[in-house]
């Protein structure tokens, strides 16, 4: 049986906290071109709510959830 969605889990990318600017820019450019059938989950240990990446997600009404301790 084939599925019409693709799930991709990215662990500890740090794009929401300590990643270098070029890494953050790389992801933000690519996120605009991800097909609708792709579901991305970023499994992060740390999220800095002041980061540009967080604002990017909030502006597009994409859910961010931090379940860290």
MOPE-V819264 format. One record per helix or strand. SS is the DSSP state (alpha for helix, beta for strand). FROM is the first residue (numbers start at 1). TO is the last residue. Records with the same first field share a line. If there is no record, write none. Layout:
SS: FROM-TO + FROM-TO
This chain:
beta: 6-11 + 38-43
alpha: 21-31 + 52-59
